[in-house]
């Protein structure tokens, strides 16, 4: 692998320029039906990437996991029956089953899956329900959630009384997470979740405007969504890594590749659904509007960036996993991150969530 492939995207450099350096002239997007593994909604340029990565095997108790989590979701009161069914049709529980198919059933797997589900529901609020909403509901919800999730809340601490079903669900989830983790994980997850909330509010303030490529990349760097996802991986495996490992340059680099890969692949696959709702905070939109690239060329360049980041992620993870000087929990963590990325890429390319004709979920009760 070339040294250029292993370098991070330089600050201020456009994604289009980086793609040209990493992958040469962009190829046109490959065709594929929106529901197939070979090409989801705008996933044609990802087809070559998906062809070379395995689809992780599902959990041996996938049906029981689905039944348990569907029952939990209905009990939260977040969605009506139709909304719950629509969310489940998007394949989130199947995604969790493949992300963590190598884990025993238990509280770690269950709680991590709940983080994924509530995260997607909260994304729906930011991306659909609150987009263009002139009220202060988004700000109020963000302040409430930020107050509920705090590292100083011990298992027996009393959190503020939540006012909405969403806040009640997150409070219970946080209490369950506190019981399973140590202070280092709680501090990281709190900081990352608050970054996600604040960056999502910043996006809402754009009111559909399309940021420039440097603005978009800066916004992605500040956002905590993919770091929260990495936190769920750590939670599912009950690893609770000490801070000294999280700050190690090799792990910092590996997580940066993971962040880029997940964020940019999500942009690629969600582009059509997002633009259909007036969502302009997407790397493809930035390349089209500000770099004046045709949509197919922009998609191919983002796919090239995803390919480079996946190659580097796998390379770095393999080196750490084979390093006998690394503790077993660190080697487990990097392998789990790669498996999570593989499962997520296949899911993003095929889920009905990213079809533009998908109906927005009902509002929270």
Order of alpha helices (4+ residues) and beta strands (2+ residues): alpha-alpha-alpha-alpha-alpha-alpha-alpha-alpha-alpha-alpha-alpha-alpha-alpha-alpha-alpha-alpha
